[in-house]
Amino acid sequence: MPKQATQTTVSRITLAAPDASEVFVAGSFNEWSTTTHAMTRDRQGWWEIELDLPPSRYEYK
């Protein structure tokens, strides 16, 4: 019997931090790792990451 595909939802997290040199997001989705999910900076100093996660409730910081 084939496995059912897990439904996921894309969640976008943004942060204004124009003076930061790097930003990571830690949360319950990555066991609070501070090194695995680097955010990407745009020219205006906004940082962003898109996470493809199964539907659930997540905490992050």
ABEGO torsion letter per residue (X at the ends): XBBBBBBBBBBBBBBBBAABABBBBBBAAAGGBAAABBBBBBAAGBBBBBBBBBBBBBBBX
